[in-house]
Amino acid sequence: SGFYELNKIMEIARSRLPNNSWLQGRLRSNMNINNSCNAYWNGSINFYREGNGCGNTGEIAAIFDHEWGHGMDRYDVTSGIADPSGEGIADLYSALRLNDSCIGRGFYLSRKCSGCISCTGVRDIDYMKKSGSPFTHSNAKSSCGSSVHCIGVVYSEAVWDLYKRHLQSPPYNYDDNTAMEIVTRMTYIGAGNVANWFSLNGTPGSSGCFSNSGYHAYLAADDDDGNLNNGTPHMNAIFTAFNEHQIACPTSYDVKDSGCPNNPNSPPIVIQVISSDAQVTLTWASVNNAVKYEVLRTEGVHQCAQGKVLLGEVSASDQLTWTDTGLQNGREYYYIIVPKGQSDSCYGPSSSCIAAIPSEGPYLMSCPNDSVVFNLKYTTSPNTRQCTIEASSGWSGTVNFACSTSGTFSGVSCTVPSSIYLSGNSALLDLTIAAGTSATEGDGTVTLTATGGGYSTIFSTDVLAGNYGIAQMASYSNGSPMCATYGASCDSGTLLDGRGTRGPEENQPNTRDGVDCDGDSGTYHSDESLDRLVVRSLNGDDMIEGTTVEIEATVWAWSTGSSDTLDLYYSNSNDMSNPNWQHIVSKTPSGGGQQIITAQYQLPEGLNHVIRGNFRYSGSRSYCSRGSWDDADDLAFVVRPLALDTDSPTGSPTASPSESRVPSSEPSLHPSLTPSTSPSRQRSALPSTKPSSEPSLTPSISPSKKPSLKPSTEPSLNPSLNPSMKPSSSPSSSPTLPTSRPSVSPSTSPSQSVEPSFEPSDSPSSSPSTMPSLLPSSTPSLAPSLQPSANPTFWPSYLPSLRPSESPTSSKNPTRVPTTSPTKNPTSFPTTAVRVRAIFIFHLLW
């Protein structure tokens, strides 16, 4: 199926290019499109139904791989589809995956491709299976015209020749598996740096002489020492293959093989294969001159004769064994081991193809897999877990057991019974893990091995040993969540989740002084909230007065988070009910939605402590900004004294009432008739800086509307909706709190031409007539500073984001302390924050 094959080729590619971000994402594939004889890439991959003498392209593995190859070409190091044709590299990715030069075998239901001896696909990139002569640059200039599929055959044939002929002939004489791995490595590394495979308008025979040609990219991928002037391990083979197709460069370097002295010259011998539950373990003998070994795996009817996943490398100085886990029981897998010399370009001959089928075996072993933690600060008891050993299908026999520990700790041991006899039944096995009195800090693994009946299986669990404090969970007490016993951390858990009446926040307002700082506007987990506070020591030990601790705050940020800020405070007063707030730091979230913000501060003297988080939209730093979307919460906790008493505190400390509050460095929370010079929370109608003339491309968490890719009616060239610069509702003498924000819209992937890349013959395939072209409509007029770019750079372009409305409202909120100083300007009016949604409409034109 498409799902299997596309995931398989992406797994292969990830093993070669682990840092390519495109390979980590999802790829949309559309099957059974109501058309025939084609498939194409346009950011997703698209496949047609059977018809008109062509098979269903959504059922042919090589076509999946070819169309995927366009995406790999588009999102590799050199972005964009390569010139003069991206079809050749897409053919190569497909051919190397399936070890088949026939691209799209089975595409034609009753005939062969043009000029092909046996291929029923769209073309064959092995010239010996067609005319018997290489398809050269001169041939392309005289016969291809503008057909990118025809032009691409020039270099795809060259690379296929390198694999099938030149590397498997003297002086190299590589076996097929090793030659495939050499060329696969060159292709995944080299092709990504190619902008132009050869100069179509250049001189045949020297059209690969520019720096980023395909010829030079393959030499660079093959190089072993960073100096092409002294040759590469396979330079003769690469030059010959490209030169036969007139796309090499005879003058760029002296052509000579060099490097890889004392290369491995014999294949590894696999001496043991152990198939067990969902895993296979391979062990092999060493090879002279091998520096390391590559382990590769594949599956399917072609066994090892197809593209493989590079599982990893084993140093020659390590134990020569590899365990492949996460497999499917009952499915056959195939492996090769390839010895490597002094560089990644130095190959020895691969091992023979090894087949293995993981299975449950004559018995099953299952054990609890939670980690074992020993706190060496206290007396620790051994950890005993019961494993179940169950015979399969009435099997009888003896199962032997052994356990071992490994890691950075010492003094941790394990014990297990030596054997159990099963007679078609199940039995329980006690695995005991203990930390002795001399145990030291560290982490590691305990491994339990069971063998019997020609079958072996293992179980491993992580073990941590350290001097840890106890993590404390807060409970509500005296106004906020509180940890009344000291420990390594104090966690509010879910007690702060949400904001006031906007969410499920328990015991609101959750402030020690009882002052309600929470705003009432917005929606839970769409708008701002401070959901969790954790404070912890840096070393895992108890928090101690005078030491540095870390605060971790979990917030929910609106839109992109760029307008939100978290102010963190601590109290230097030992009286929890009367905190004296000291500012720690103010930080902006890195994105929208759930975000985690951390900061450190030094605990003052004393055992009773309180921290506060004030999460606000815009406005100024404050421990209680009281904005419409703001949320302030406290977390109280006790710490261990420097001179540890015999007994830890076990209850809530008594809060001593105070006659008067110690003045804070922040503005007072008590109302004042004097207007504040800095608003505590206000979404200003006028931006503080000049608005950008370019619309923001930062996506919102929840786009207001995703535009349709096909209008249901004939599109108009003029927008049907003109954004208004006025607030969404008329001002009133008693306005409600603002409830709307400006819309922020997502950007999408960069522009990609919608060109069918797969065709039934050597002539170019036309683009499907149903594919849309996305053009922006005339720009809606808002204000000069908010005008969107006239040339959107992303395709398709969705709605640009806007700043808050610039239209002031003349109404006043009588319940709020004024947020700006009076002004003599008679044209200015106090404002309340208004969120206005402005919309640009882009039409899709066919």
Secondary structure, DSSP 4 states (H G I P E B T S, - for coil): -HHHHHHHHHHHHHHH-TT-GGGGS---EEEEEEEES-EEESSSEEEEESBTTB--GGG-HHHHHHHHHHHHHHTSSS-SPPBS-SHHHHHHHHHHHHT-SEETTTSBSSS--TT-SS--SSEES-GGGTTSS---HHHHHHHTTT-HHHHHHHHHHHHHHIIIIITTSTTT---HHHHHHHHHHHHHHHGGG-SBSS-TTS-TTSTT-STTSHHHHHHHHH-SSS-GGG-BTTHHHHHHHHHHTT-S-TTTS---B---TT---S---EEEEEEETTEEEEEE---TT-SEEEEEEE-STTTTSS--EEEEEEETTS-SEEEEESPPTT--EEEEEEEE-SSTT-BPPPPPPEEE-----SEEEE---PPEEEETTS--PPEEEEEEEEESTT-EEEEEEEEEEEES-EEEEEE--SEEEEESSEEEEEEEEEEEEEEESEEEEEEEEEEETTEEEEEEEEEEEE----EEE-EEETTEEEE-S--SEEE-TTTT-S-GGGS--TTTT--TT--------S-TTTS-EEEEEEEEESSSS--BTTSEEEEEEEEEESTTSTTEEEEEEEE--S-TTS--EEEEEEE--SSSEEEEEEEEEEPPSSSEEEEEEEEEESS---S----TT-EEEEEEEE-B-SS--SS---SPPPPPP-SSPPPPSSPPSS--SSPPSS-SS---SS-SSPPPSS-B-PPPSS-S-PPPSS-SSPPPSS-SSPPPSS-SS---SSPPPP----------PBP---EEEE-SSSSPPPPPTT--EE---SPPPS-GGGPPPSS--BSS--PPB-PSP--------TTS---S---S-TT----------------EE-
